[in-house]
C-alpha cells in the first residue's frame, strides 16, 4: 500500500483510508522534520543538518534531545498509518529513512510537468494542457508556510521554477487549442511571477497574436521592454525583437510601433501586467478578508487545502463554524484565490459568484449572476425546476472550456433563517443541490453558515444530507497559526513586534473560536499606534488586550457624539441587530433609507452614519436588489464584545423582536399590493394584525421612524393612519384601524423605571428603537 505525502498547501500523510493531517502535524518543527526526512529519504540525513534548519540562529542547549523527540513524533505518525516505526532508523549522527512505496505530491507534479512539456514539444496540445494543469494545481499551493530556513527556501525556489514552467506550458497549449482568454490569464500570471524572464513574455506575445490581438501583442512587447530597461538596463534579446517584427508584419497597415496611437493599442485587450503595490495597512480590522487581500491572509493553509479537496470531490460544501472563527475569510481570501491559481485542475476557468441571501435569496442570486453576465439577463423564474440553475450556468459559461463551472458562494447562509421567508432555505438548497448533483455538473457551490443555526439547517432534508457528507468545520486557530496571523503581515509591512508581545497575544487568542475579528481589530489598532515601526506592549496594555480593544474603540466613538447623536447612533446600531430567540444574535443589513424620520433628521443621521462607517463599526455597500445604500455591523463580534450594545440588545430584546416581525409583515403586505393585511390567521398578515392590535405604549415612549422616501416607505416601513370615510366604506373596510405612529421601526422602553448601569442604553428619552 502506497504512502502518499502531501507537502503543498498542508503536510498530510495518507495510506489507504488512514490519514495523519496538518492539524496533528501543526507544529512548525514537526512539519519541517517530516518534509526533510521524506524529501531527502534517498540519502542519510545528518542530525546537525536537521538542527541547523530547525534553529537557524542559536540551537537550544538540549537540541539533540529535541531532535530525537521530533523524529519520534514522525515515527508515531507512521505507526498510526500502519507502518513500522523503524522505517526511520537512527544511526550515529544521522537518520536513515527506509520508505519504499512513497508518492510525494511535489515530486509527482514535477514528473507530470516533464511529460506535459514533452507532449507540447511534439504537438499534443491536449495532453500538454491536461498534464500542466494537474502539475499547476499542486505547485500553486504554498510549501511549508510559516517556516523559514535555507533548506525550505531552496525547496520553494525549485517549486517556484516548476510552477512557472507549468503556467507557460498550460498557456501555450491552451492557445494552440483556441482557448485564448484562458491562455492569456495563465501567461499574465506567469509574467507577474517572473517579469524578467523573456521566454514568458514571448509566450504571451504569441498567444495574443494567435488570438488576433496584434495590438495587444505590441503592448505586451512594450511592457517587456520597459521592465527590462528599468530593472536590468538592457534591451530585449534578438529572439524577442524578431517576434516583435513578426507581430508588426501581422498588422494590416504596416507601420512603426512608435506611431501607433492609443486607439490602435486597444488597451482593454492588453494584458495590463503590473507589479504589485505594497499595502498600507497589513491588518483588515473587524471585517472579513476579501479576495483582493489574499496576500494578507495567513494561518489557514491546511484548512484551505482540505476545503479545496473537499470541493473538488463533492461539488457542494457547507463551511460551518461559530461566529468569528473566520468562515467568510477562509472562503473569500483562501478558497477563491486558490481556485484562481488552479488549485483544482482548470479551476482558473471557473466563474465565481458571491451572494449573501438577505431577505430574498433568489433575487439576490439573480442580481449576483447579472453582475458577471455581461449583456445577458435572467429572471427569478429562470431558476425554477431542478435544471434551472444548470441552464443559467450553461448560458454564462458559453465560450469557456467544458471543465469550467459556475461557482456559487452563498456567504452567511443563516440569513435565510433570520431574514427570509420560511421556505427560502429549502428552496435555495434544492436549487444548489439539483445543479451540483448532475453528472455533467456545470455548477459548484459553497455555503458558509454559523454553527448555532445547525439545528435549523439539519431540519431541512436536503441540507441535512449536505451537512452529513459535505461539511467542513472551521476549527479555532492553534497557537502556531495565530503566530503566523500576527507576524507575517507585520513582516511584509516592515513592522516588528516588541519582545513579549507575541506571547501575550497568542495566550489571549489561541483556541478561542470567535476571537479572530477581535484579533484583527487589535492588530490594526496596535499597528496604528506603533512606535518607530514597532508594535509595543505598552499599546497592548492601553488597549486592554484582545477583549478590551474593540469595546474601548466602540465606546470611544460613542462618547465622541453629542447627546442627541448618541441616541441616534444607538438606534442605528440596534436596527442592524437581528436578536435571536433560540439562536445567538446576528447582523441585520439595513437600507440607509430606513433611518431618517421625525425623531432622526436626515442630516444628523447621515453625519452619524458616516462617522460610524469611518470608525469601522459599520460597513457600507449597495443592496443587490435595489441598488440603495446599505449598512451593517462590521462584524457580529461587536454585539458581544461591546458591553453597551450587548446591554441594549438584551434589555430591548422583546421590542426588537416585535419590530422585526412587524417589518416582515409590512413588507409582505406591501408586496401583496396591500390586500387582506388585517385579516387574522393569514401568516405574516396575522402577525401584523396581532402586533398592531396591542394597546399603544404611552406617547412619550413611542418613537416613530417612518421612511425618508415614498419608495422606502412602500418597501420597508408601512405607517398606519386613520382612514377617511370613503376608504372605510371600500372593499377593504374590514382593515383594522391602528394607532397613528406605529411603523416598522417603533419600539418602546425595555421596562418601566429602567435604570441603566455604566453600559446601559442611555436615558429614557432615547429608548430602544427597532
N, C-alpha and C positions, 0 to 999 in steps of 0.2 A: 504494500500500500504506500502510495507516494506521500511524502511530506511536502505540503505547499507552504511557502513562506512569502508573505506579503510585506514589503518594506516601503512601498509608495503609498502615501496617504495615511497609513497606520501600520503598526507592527502586529501581524497576525500569523499564528502558526495553525495550520489546519491539516488534519489527517482523517480522511473519511468523513464521518459525521461529527467528529470531535474537533473542538476549536479552542484555542487559547488566544484571546483577543487583546486589543490595545488597552482595555481597562485593567486587565490583570498585569500587563506589562507596561503600566502607565509611567513608572519612574524612568527618568531620562537615562540613568546609568544602566538599568536593565535592558532598555531598548538598544542602547549603544552596544553593549556586550553581545546581545543576541545578533545584531546586524554584523558585527565584526567577525564573530565565530562562523556565521553562515557564509558570508561573502568570501572570507579567507580560508574556507574549510579545506582547500586543496594543499595548504601549507600549514605547518605548525604556527601558532600564534603566541608570541612571546608575552610573558606576564608583564614585563616592564613596558612593552608597547601598549598593552591594554591600559596600564596605569597612566601612561603619558596622555592618552586620549581621554580618559575619564577625568583627569585633573590636570588640565593644560598648564596651570600655574604651579602651585606647590601641592604635592600629594600629602595626604594626612599621614600621621605617624604610623598608623596601623593599616597602611594601604594594601599590604599583601593579604591580610585577613579580609579586608573589604572586597578585594578582587575575588577571593575564594567564595565569599558569600554571594556575590553577584552571579558568578558562574554556577553556583549551586541552585540559584533561582531559575536559571535557564534549564538546568538538568531537570528540575522539578516540573517545568512546563512540558518537557519532552515526555516525562513519565505519564503525565496526565493525558497525553495523546497516545499512550500505549507503546512508547518506545523505551529502549533500555537507557537508563541514565548514564551508563558507561560509554555511550556514543560520544561523550565529551570526556576525554581522558587526560588527567593531569600528569605531566612529566616534569622533571626538574627545570624550572624556569620557563615552562611553556605549556600550552594546551594543544592537544591533537583532537581533531573532530573527525569522526567516522560516521558519516551520514551518506549512504549510497543513493537512495531514491529521493532526491530533493529537487524541487522545482521552485526557483526564486523568480518572483514576478519581474524584477528589473532585468535579469538575465534572459528571461523569456521574451521580454519586449525587444531587447537588442537582437536576439536571433530572428524574431519576426520581422524586424525592420530590415535586416540584411536580405531576407527573402523578398521583401517588398521592393527594395532597391534593385535587385536583380530582375524582378518582374517589370519594373519601369524601364530598365535599360533594354529589355528585349521586346518592349512594346505592348506588354499585357497590362493595360491601364486598370482593368477591373481588379486583378489580383493585387497590383501595386496599391491601389486605393484601399482595398479591404485590409491588407496587412499593415499599411501605415496607420490606418485609423485605429486598429487594435493596439498597435505599439504606442500611439499617442495617448490612448485612454489610460495607459499605465504611467507613461513618462511625464504626463502633465501634472501629476499629483505631487505634493511636497514630499521630500525624502527626509525622514528623521527631523521633523520640525521641532524647533526649540533647542536643538543640540548643536553645540559649537565644537570645533576641533579640526585639525589638519586632515585627518582621515575622512571625516564627514564632508568637508569642503571638497576633497578630491572626488568622492562619490557623486556629489551634486554637480560638479563640473562635467563629469562623464555623462551623467543622466541629462544634463542640460544640452550637451552636444547631440546626444541621441534624440532628444526632444525636438531640437531644431531640424535635424535631418528628417524626422518623421513628418514635420509640418511641410517641408519643401516637397518631399515625395508625394504626400497627400495632395498638396496644391497642384502640382504638375499633373498628376493622374486625374484629378477632378477636371482640370482644364481640358485635357485630352478627351474626356468623356462628355464635354459640353456643359458641365455644371459650373458655370463661370462665376456666379455670385459666391458659391461655397469655396471655390478655388481662391478667389480674391481674399476672402475672410481669413483663411489659414495662412496665406502668404503675407498678408499685412501683419498678422500675429508674429510670424517668423522674423519679419523685418524689425518689429519692435523689440524682440528678444535680442537680436544682434544686428544693430543698424550699420555696422562697419563691414559686414560680410557681403561682398558684391555679388556672389553667386545667388544669394537670396533676392537681391534687387533685380537681377536679370530674370529670375523665375517670375517675379511679379510683373515685370515689363512684358514678358512673353505671354503671360496669362491675360493681361489687359489687351494686348494686340490680338490674341486669339478670340477674345470676346467682341472684337470690332471697336474697341475703345482706344484708337491710336492716340488721341489727345491725352487720355488718362495715362497711357504708357509714357508719353513725353513728360507729363507731370511727375511720374514716378522717377524717371531718369534725373530730372532736375532736383528732386528731393535727395536722391542718392549723391549727386554731385555736390550739393550744398553740405550734406552730412560729412562726406569725406574731406572736403575742404576745411570745414570747421574743426573737426576732431583730429585729422591726420595731416592736413595741409597738402593733400595730393589730389590729382585729377583721377577720374575713373580709369580703369585699365583699358587696354586696347580692345579686349573682348566685349566689355560693356559699351564702349564707344561704337564698335561695329554694330551691335544690336540697336543702338540708338540710330545709326544710319539706316538700318532696315526699317525701323519704325517710321522714320521720315519718308522713306520711299512708299510706305503704305498709305500716306495721306493723299487724297485725290489731287490736290493742287500743291505740288511740292514747293516748300519754301523753308527758309531757315527758321529754326525754333525760336531764335531771339526776336522774331517779329510776329509770333503767334499771339493774338490778343486774348483777353480773358474769356471771351465767348467761345473761342476755339478750344481753350483748355478744358471746358466743361467741368468746373470744379466740383459739381455734385457727383461726378463719376470717379473722381480721383480717390486714391487710397487714403489721403489725409493722414499719413503716418506722422506721428509726433512723439517726442519724448514725454515721459510722464512728468508732471509737475508736483513738487513736494506739497503735501497738505499742511495747512497752517495748524490745525488742531488735530492732535493724534487720538483724541477720545470723543465719542459721539454723544455722551451725556445720557439722558433718560430714554430717548427714542431708540427704536430698533436700528440695527445696521441695515444698510441698503446695498444693492448690487454694486454701486459705484464705490463703496467703502470696503470692498473685499480685501484690499491691501492692508486694512487696519484690523481685520477680523482674525483673531488668533485663539489658540487653545482648543479648537474643536476639530482638528484634522481627522482624528479617528472616527468621530461621530459623522463627519461629512462623508468619509469613505464608506461607512456602514449604510448610511442613508442612500448614497449613490447606488450601491449594490442592491439594496432592497428595492429601490425604484426600478432598476434595470430588470430585476426578476419578476416583480409583481405588476408594475404599471400603475398602481394606485396605492398610495401610502398615507396613513394618518400619523402625523407627528404630534405626540401628546406630552404634556408636562405641566407643572404648576405655573402660575403666573410669575413672570420674572426669571424663568430658567433659561430663556433665550431661544424659544421656538422660532419666532419670526426671523431673528438674526441668522439662525442656523440655515434656514431655507433661503432667505434673501441674499445673504453675503457668503454663505458656504455652498449650498447645493447649486444654486443657479450659476454662479461663476464657474464652479467645477464642471457643470454640464457644458457651459460655453467654451471651456477649454478642451472639451472632448473626453471627459472622464468616462462617459459611455460612448462606445463607437458611434461616430456620426452625430452625437448629441449637439454639436455646434450648429447643426442644421435644424434643430428643433425650434419651435416658435413659442416662447413663454408668454403667458397671460396671467397677470397678477390681479386678484379681485378680493375685496372684503365684502361679505354678503350684505351688511346693512339690513334695512327692513324689507327690501325687495331683492332677494338674491338673484332671481332670473334677470331682472332688469339690470342689476349691477354687472352680471356676467356679459350680457349683450353689449353694454357700453364698453367693457374692457375688451371685448372682441373687436368692436368698431375702432378702438384705438390702434390696432395693429392691422386692420383690414384694408387700408387704402380707400378706394372708391366703393368697395362692396359693402352692403348693408344687410343686416338680418333683423328680424323682429323676434319678440319673445316667443311667438307661436312656432318659429322655426326650430326651437329647441324641444318641441313636443315629441313624444314617442321614443322608443328605445334607440332609434337611429338618428335622432335629431341633431345631437351634438357631433356625432360622427360625420354627418353630411356637411355641417358647417365647417368642421376641420378639413374635410376634403377640399372645400372651396378655398379655405385660407392657405392651404399648402400646395396649391397649383404652382408648378414650376420648381418645386423642391424635390429632392430625392424621395423614393418610396420609404426610405428609412426615417424620414423626418416625421416628427409628431407635434401636435399641439399640446403643450404642457400647461395645464390649468392649475394654478396655485391659488387655493382658497385660504387666505390668511384670516385668522380669528374666526374660525368656523362657528364658535359658540354664539356669534351674533344671530344665527338662525334660531336660537332658542330664546335669546334675550330681546331681540328687536323685531323679528319677522313673525308672520302668521304661523299658526300651529302646524300646518302641513308643509311648510317651506323646507324643513330639514330633510324629510323623506323624499321630497321632490328633487332636491339638489343631489342627494346621494344616489338616487335611482338614475339620474341623468349621467353622473360621472361614472358609476359602475357599468351602466349599459355601454358607454363608449369605450371604456378602458378594457372591458372583457372580450371585445371582438378579436377574432383570430387575425384579422387584417387591421390591428389596432393602429389608429392614427392619433389617438388621444392618450396622454398620461396625466395623472392628477396627483397633487399633494395637498393635504389639508392640515392646517395647524389648529390645535384645539386645547383649551385649558382642561387640566385633569379634573377639576371639580365639576365639570359637566359630563363626566364619563358615564354616570348612571343614566342620564337622559339620552346620551348618544347610544348607549348599549341597548336601550329600549326600542330602538329602530331596527327592524330585522336586517335591512341591507347594511347599515353601518355597524351593527354588531359583528357581522362576518368580517368586515374590513378590520375592525379592532382586534379580532381574534388572530388573523394570519398576516395582516399587512401593517401592523402597528410598529412605530418607532418611538420609544420612550426616551425623552431627552434627560440625561442624568445631570445632577449638580456637578460643577467643575471640581476636580480634585486639586489639591494644593499645587502640584506642579503645573497644572493647566492655568490656575489663577496667576502664578508667577509669569507665565508666558503672556497672558492677557495684559498684565501690568507693564512688563519690561520691554516687550517687542515694539509696541507703538512708541514708547519713550525713546528707545534706541534709534528708531528711524527718524524721530524728530530731533535728535541730538540733545535729549534731556536725560539727566541722571537722577537716581534716587538716593537720598541721604541714607547712609548705613543704618539699618534697623527698621526703616520704614516699610520695606517689602514684607518683612516678617510680621509686622503689626497688621498689615492689610490682609495677608493670607490667613492669619489666625481669625480675623473677623468674618471672612467671606467663605472659606472653604467649606464644602458640604452643605451650604445654605442654598436651597433651591431657588428662592426668589430674590437673591441678593445681586444678580448681575446688573440690572439697571441702576441700583444704588451704587454699585462699584463703579460703573462708568460715570455716573454723576460725580462721585467723589474724585475720581481721577481727573475729570475735566476741571473741577474746582482746584485740585492740587496743581494742575498744570497752569491754570490761570494765575495762581499765587506763587509760582516758582521764584526762586532767588538765584540769579546768575545761572539760569538753566539747570537748577537743581530743585527737585520737589522735596520738601522738608518735612521732618516730623513735627515741627512747630505748627506748620499749616494744618497738618493732620489733627493735632490736638485742638487747634482753634475751631476746626470744622465739626468736632465731636465725633470723629471716626466715620465709619461707613453708614451706620444707622442714623447718626445725627446730621450728616451733611445735607441731605435732602430736606429734612424738616427745618433746619436752620435757614436754608436758602428760600424755601417757600414762605416761611414766617417773615423773613426779611423783606421779601417782595410785598407780602400782605401789609406789613406795618408801614411800608412806604406810601401806601394810598392814604387819601384823606378819609374822614368818617363816612361820607356818602359813597365814596368809591369802594371802600372795603365791603359794604353791604352788597354792592353790585358785583364786585369780584367774587364774593362767596356764592351769590345766586348763579352766576355764570358757571362756576366750578361745579356746583351741585346739579345744574342741568346736565352736565357732562358725565354724571354718575348714573349707572343703572343699578339700583340697590337689589341685592339678592334676597330671595326668600328661603330657598333651600340650598342655594349655592352662594359663593362669595360675590362680593360686589364687583362690578365690571365698568369699563368705559362705555360711554354712550355718545356717538357722534351727534353734534347739534349743528343746525344751519345757523349762520350768523343772522339771518332774517328773523329768527325766533326770539332774539334777545331784547330788542328795543320795545318800549311801551311807555305808558304814563309814568310808571314808577322807575323806569330805566331809560332815560332820554338817550336818543341815538348818539349824540356827540360824546356823552360820557361813556356809554357802552363801548363805542369804537376806541376811545382812548384807553380804557381799562383793558379791553381785549388785546390791543396792540402791545401793551406792557406785559401782559401775561404770556403772550407769544414770544416776545423778545427775551423774557426770563426763562424760556423753555419749559414753563409749566403747562402750556397748551401748545398744540401743533395746529397748523392751518393748512388746508388744502381745498380742493373743489369736490363737491358732491358729484359722483359719476353720473347720476341720473339727471339732475337739473343744471349742473354747472355752477350752482351757487356756492359762495364761500362756506366752508365747513370747518368746525373746530372740534378738537377732542383732547382729553388729557394726554400729556406726553407719554405717560405710562401708568398702568394700574397701580404700580408700586406707590405712587403718590397718595392714594387713598389710605393705605395702611401706614406709610412712613410719616405722614404729616398729622400730628395729633389733632390740630384744629379741624381739618377736613374730616378726619375719622370721627371726631365728636359730632360734627354737624350731620353727617350721614346717619350715624346711629340714632341721634335724637330726633331726626326728622324722617326716619325710615317709613313710617306708616303713610305720612303725607306724600312722600316722594313716590311710593308705590301707587297710591291713588292717582297722582298726577300722571304717571306713566300709563296707567290703564286708560285714563281719560284721553290722553294724547292718542293712543292706539284707536280708541273708539271714535274720536273726532276724525282721524284720518280715514277710517273705514267709512264713516258717514259721508265725508266729502267725496271719496272715491265712488260711492254708490249713488252719487247725484242727490244726496241728502234725502233719501227715501227711508221711511219706517224707522227713523232714528230713535223714536221714543217708545216703540212697541216692546214691551217686556218679552224676554225669552228668545231673543234673536241674536245670540252670540255676543259679539262686542257691542252691538247696539244695546243689548240688555245691560251691559256694564255701564255704558253711558247713562242709561236711564237710572240705574241704581245710584251711581255717583252723584248725578245732578239732582236726584230726589232727596238727598240728605239735607238736613237743616243747614242753612248757611252759617258759617262762622261769623263772629262779630265783625262789623265793618272795619274796626281798627286792625284786625289781624289778617284780613284778606288783602293779598297783593296781586292784582290782575296784571297780566303781561300779554296783551294782545299783540299780534304780529305787526311788524312795521310796514307791511305792504299787503295789498289785496291778494297777490299771488301766494305769499307766505301764509296768509290767513286761510285761504282755501285749502292749503296743503297740510298745515300743521297745527293751527290753533283756531278752533271754532268758538267764537264768542256767542253766547246765548242771550238774546234780548227779547223783551216783551213784544208780542205781535199786535198789529193793528186788527181791527175788527174784520177787515176784508180777508186778511190772511187766516185768521182763526176760523172763518166760515168756509175756507177752501177744503179740498180733499185731504189736506194734511192737518186738519184742525185737531186731530187726536194728539198731536205732539204736545208734550207737557211743557208748560212754561217753567222756566227755572230762574233763579235769582240773577240779576244783572251782575256781571263781573266774573262769572265762572268761565274760566278758559283752561286750556291745557296746561298753562303754567302756574295755576293757583295752588297754593298750599298754605296751611295755617301754622301756628306755632307748635312746637313739639308738645308742650303741656302747659296748663295754666300755672302761672307763678314761676316759670322756669328761671333758674339762676345759674347761668353758665359759669364754669370754672375758668382756669387760666387759658385753656384751649377751647373755650366754648364758642358757640356760633356768633356771639355778639349780642347786642341789645335787642329787646323785643321789637324795636322799631324797624329791625331788619330781619324779619322772620325767614324761616326756611322757604325757599321758592322751588317750584318744580322745574 
